[in-house]
Amino acid sequence: MITKARLKSLAEKHGTPLFIVDHDELRKNFRAFRKYLPRVQPYFAVKAGADAAIVRTLFNEGASFDVASMPEFALVYENIKHLKKKERQAWIWDRIIYANPIKPVETLRELDQYKPLVTFDNLEEIEKIKQHAPHAGLCLRIKVANTGAMVELSSKFGAMPGEAVDLILEADRRGLTVEGISFHVGSQTTNFENYVQALNLTANIFAEAKDRGYTKMNLVDIGGGFPAPYDSSVRPFRELARIINSEIKRLFPKHIEILAEPGRFFVATAGYAVSKIIGKAVRDGKASYYINDGVYHTYSGQLFDHCKYTIKSFKRGKTSLSAVFGPTCDALDVISMADPLPNLERDDFVYSDNIGAYSRASTTHFNGFEPATVVHVNE
Ligand SMILES: *Cc1c(COP(=O)(O)O)cnc(C)c1O
């Protein structure tokens, strides 16, 4: 954790808007994941915090990576390109999953040289992979319940479980190997039952595939969704881990590799945003502050990620419910209509914590306002 005093001095030193990444916290989250889910190899979902320094720290901790585009692939590959070709190849198989079920043909052509592991969820994609990346290993993404997740991810991707084995056999007929099954229970999943259902569904597909003569599957990818502790209503990770551990032990023999793709869980609590007040007004009788960061920038998660961030003050004093707006001219650029803040002045700093996931990663340059400067601490 970074103290308020440290946040403030970083803002004085580097200027605002500032996005701060605490690498001690990244390592702590990674180690907690390994400790509570010892059988599961985490493939960090790069999109949650696409940053070379974050990738490097997690790489050094022993993480693998989930990428979904060539630039994300390059961010990870940067860490291994110095290796000899043979080592590199071994590493790729173990350390990268290209987990975007729909891939442009250009991407498949470029990926093929790395013999990557890629996900797919339909026949059209099997044909594309066969033609443009025949050296890829496949992982079938299935559709599972996303009940109660903050961000729903099942409407866009995933084969219906009932057609899973048909697709696996279809890929096999075309000479491709389906290595296993993947799913995503929805991001920030606080309904742990989603994992139980998805694991049982997956075990049923393994059994049906075996009955129908397909025995090459050796991995289960349990996706992301592991909740960040945004508030006290989120049950501890170790409770979820206990549930997952007992299900995978019951359902999958030891030789089946278990992967996961945590994104938010590694980076959410490692990120802080510090900005400053550039203007103030009273609107509808309410103190209203305009700051130099907003929903087109570090607070983008309020739109794309359905996540609400609280604006906090460095000053003490009697608070009143205040509005906080971003710097752009768009009326959508509202961070809060009711955060308890003391009376603040122009140039005062404010901050948010737990803002490391899906925040700066989806910032824009809208209205000419540049994304926040990034500072890495405890690297
Ligand atoms: C976004 C995404 C993740 C990461 O999800 P979190 O909820 O942040 O853990 C993992 N896998 C896939 C395929 C994704 O699209």
The ligand as an SDF file (V2000), in Angstrom:
LIG
                    3D

 15 15  0  0  0  0  0  0  0  0999 V2000
  -10.7470   -9.9280  -19.8510 C   0  0  0  0  0  0  0  0  0  0  0  0
  -10.4260  -11.3460  -19.8540 C   0  0  0  0  0  0  0  0  0  0  0  0
   -9.7960  -11.9340  -18.7530 C   0  0  0  0  0  0  0  0  0  0  0  0
   -9.5190  -11.1990  -17.4700 C   0  0  0  0  0  0  0  0  0  0  0  0
  -10.6600  -11.1180  -16.6930 O   0  0  0  0  0  0  0  0  0  0  0  0
  -10.6430  -10.5650  -15.1980 P   0  0  0  0  0  0  0  0  0  0  0  0
  -12.0690  -10.5660  -14.8260 O   0  0  0  0  0  0  0  0  0  0  0  0
  -10.0290   -9.2220  -15.2240 O   0  0  0  0  0  0  0  0  0  0  0  0
   -9.8450  -11.5080  -14.3660 O   0  0  0  0  0  0  0  0  0  0  0  0
   -9.4450  -13.2700  -18.8490 C   0  0  0  0  0  0  0  0  0  0  0  0
   -9.7040  -13.9880  -19.9510 N   0  0  0  0  0  0  0  0  0  0  0  0
  -10.3170  -13.4610  -21.0310 C   0  0  0  0  0  0  0  0  0  0  0  0
  -10.5450  -14.3110  -22.2180 C   0  0  0  0  0  0  0  0  0  0  0  0
  -10.7110  -12.1350  -21.0130 C   0  0  0  0  0  0  0  0  0  0  0  0
  -11.3430  -11.6190  -22.0780 O   0  0  0  0  0  0  0  0  0  0  0  0
  1  2  1  0
  2  3  1  0
  2 14  2  0
  3  4  1  0
  3 10  2  0
  4  5  1  0
  5  6  1  0
  6  7  2  0
  6  8  1  0
  6  9  1  0
 10 11  1  0
 11 12  2  0
 12 13  1  0
 12 14  1  0
 14 15  1  0
M  END
$$$$
